Amino acid sequence: MNELILIQKIDPSVVRLSPNKGVGDKALADALFAELVQFERLNIRHLIIDLHHVKQFSPDFIVLLLEMTCRCRRNDVRIEFENIQPDALEDLLTFNPKRYLLSERPHPLKDAQTSAPMSYASKERTRTQPLEWERQVKRLELPYDESQLYQATDFVSKEAQDIGFSMNEISRMKIAVYEACLNAIQYTRMARPQSKVLLEVERLLDGIQINVYDFGKGFDAEQTKEFDITEAATQRRTGGMGLHIIRRAMDQVDYFQDAMNGNRLIMTKRLK
């Protein structure tokens, strides 16, 4: 164990790294990368990064995670990231590569002479101020209580009204959100009771995107694309009905299954 990272060797070719620092900053990034280089020399073929204790990701830390992932894949090393916390996930989702690449790094001496030191938290607040090319997102964590589903539909309804959708379109969106969140809550509660469902609403230039993240068992979206409601009713089969309802209500629906970092259902509605 070094000062920042707990190292656990699961077997000769598998290692788990558990950072014990609350903020993913450059110091933690450098420590993780140093361990990666060391394990490459030891021919480790499977690397697990447990991020349970890391509550926030700085831009430098996110870039380091991307660099580690690319390096491992090039060298045919399996890398996994576990237990990403909600605030850290928000940092990851709102990370802006364009701004990171185009931003100028302050000269350390000049910066020290012209301004007081800035904390990580204040840097993050500056970084996440909306710019015209940045995502504008609102999030809601959902408890495992079906009676609270209307909190989710009201949350989406308010944003959709502000964007300019008609009441008819909003009603259809609310049905889709209700179905998506109901399924997510039910399946996540069974698979990972300690996790929560995350609802995310993103304003687009021409509409709205609604994302639902969960840690349930997931499903094969391809198998449910051609849903025959008559056949399902005849056979008294309910599987796939919820996704069928969602697809009829929204303009575009995509689903990404990821048991490690959370499944993601993306529902998009365009302004007419």
N, C-alpha and C positions, 0 to 999 in steps of 0.2 A: 504493500500500500504506500503510495506517495502522499504528499500533502493534500492533494485535491481529488484524487481518484482511488476508489477501492477496486482492487483487481482480484478477480476470482477465476481460477483455472478450472473449468468444468471437466475437461478431459484433455489429452495431449494436443488436440487441434482446435479446441473451443475455449474462448476466453470471454468473460463478462466484465465490462468496465462500468462502474457506478460512480459518476461524479458526485461529490458531496458538497458542492457549492450551490447556493441558491440562485445565482445569476450566471448565465452562460455568457462570459465575456472573453476578451482576447487571452487573458491568462489561462482560463480553463481550456480554450481552444488550443493553445500552444501545448498544454500538458497532454491533451488527448492525442494530438498529432504525434507527439514524441513517443507515446505508447504505441501508436499504430506502426511507426517506423521500426520500433523494437520488435514487435510481434511479427512483422514481415520477415525479419532475420531468423525468427524461430519457426517459420513455416506454419503459423497459425492460419487455419482455413475458414474459421467461422468466428466472427466478432459480434458480440451483443453489447449495445450501448444502452444502459438503463438510465433514463433521464428523469426518474421519479423526483429527485431532489432539486432539479433545475427548474425554477419557477418562471424565469424570463430568458429569452434568447436575444442577444444583441445581434446586429447585422453581421459583425465579424464572426460570431459564433455560427450563424446560419451558413455563411459561406464556407466555414470550416467543415460543417456537416456535409455539405455538397461535395467539397473536395475529397473528403474521406470516402464518401460513397463512390465517386468516380474512380478513385485510386484502387479501391477494393475490387470493383467490377472489372477494371482493366487487368488486375492480377488474379482474377477468378477466385476472389475471397468473398464469402457470404457475409454481409453486414446487415444487422437489424437494429432498429431503434424502438425501445420499449417505453411505455408509461410517460408519454409526452403530456405535460400538464396543460390545463385549459388556457392559461395566460401565455404560456410558451407556444401553444398551438396558434393562438391569435397572432403572436409575433411572426410565426412562420408563414401564416396565410397572408399577412399584410406586408411581408417583406417585398420591397420594390427593387428588383435588380437594376433597372435603368437608373434610378436615383443613386444607388450604391456605386455603380460604375462611373457615373458622371460627377459625383461629389468630389470636392477637393479636400484632401487631408490637410488640416491646419499644421503649420510649422510649430513644433513644440516650444521653441523659445519665443517666437512671436506671439503665440497663443497665451503663454504664461505672462507676457508683459501687458497684453491688452485686455485680458478678461480673467475673471475668477474661475477656479476649477469648476467644471460642471459634473454633477453626479450622473450615474448611469440612468437613473429614473428620469431626470430632466432631459437627457439626450433622447430617450425613448419618446417622451412627449413631443419633442421637436420633430423627431422622425415621423411620427404618426399623424402630424397635422395634415389634413386632406390637401392634396395637390390635384391638378386637373387630370393627371394620368393615374392617380392612385385609387385603389379600391375604397369605396365608401360602404362600410359593412356595420350592421348591428347584430348582436348575438343574444341568445336566450338559452340558459340551461334548463332542461326539463326534468322534474322529479318523476319517480316511478309511480305516478298516480293518474289514471285515466281521466279523473274528474278535472284535472288541470289542463286538459288538451285545449280547452277554449282559450286559455291564456296564450297558447301558441297561435291559434287562428286570429285572435284579436291583435296580437303583435304584428303579424303579417298584414292584416287588414289595414292597420294604421299606416304602415309604410306604403302600401299599394295606393291608398287614397292620396297620400302626399305626392306620389309620382304622377297621378292623374288617371288611374284606371277607373272604368265604369263600375257601378255597383254589381252588375251582372258578371263582369269579369272577376271582381273581387270575391263574389260568392263561389265561383268555380275554383278559385285559388284556395279558399278556405276549406273546401271539401278535400282538395288534394293534400293540403298541409295536415289536416286532421288524419287522413288515412296514413300518410307517411310517418307522422309522429306516433300514431297508435301502434303501427307495426314495429317501429324502432324501439319504443318503450317496452313492448311485450317481449321481443326477442332479446333485447339487451338485459332485461331483468333476469331472464333465465340463464344467459351465458356468463355475464359479468355483473353481478349485483352491485359491486362497489363503483361501477362507472355510471356516467350520466349521458343523456342524449343532448346533443348540441344543435340548436336551430340557428341558422345564419341567414340574414336577408341582405342582399347586395343590390344597390341601385346601379343599373346600367344606363348607358346613354339613351337606349331605346326600350327600356323595360325594367324587369326585375328578375333576379336570380335567387332562388331559395335553396339552401343546402341543408341537409339533415345528416348529421354524423352520429353513428352508433357503433357499439362493439358487440352486436349480435352475431349470430352464425352466418348471416348473409344469405344470398340466393343467386341463382344463375339467371341474370336478366335476359339472356338470349332465349331461354326456354319459354319465357313469358311474353315474348313480343307478339306472337300470333295467338292471342287469347280469344277463344270462341265462347261467347257468353251463353249461347244456346246449348252447346255441348256441355259446358260446365254446369248449367242448371239441370240438364237431364241426368247427369252423373252425380249431382249434388256435391260437386267439387268446388271449394271456396279458394283454394290456392291460386294466386295470380289475379284475383278479382281486384284487390286494392291497387295494384300497379296499373291494371287496366283503367280504373277510375282516374288515377293520377294522369295517365297519358291522355285521356280524353279531355281533361280539364286544362292541361298545360300545352304550350307550343312545342317544347322540347324536354325530354327526360333522359338523363344519363345516370348510370349506376356503376360505381367502382367498389369492388369488394376487396377489403384489406383487413384481415383478422388481427394484424399486429398494431396498426395505427388508427384503425377505425374505418368502417364502411362509409361511403359517401353517396347520397342520393342528391342529384342536381336537377332542379326543376326551373325551367325558364319560361317567362311569359313576356311577349312583346306588346308594346303599345300599338294599337291599330291606327 
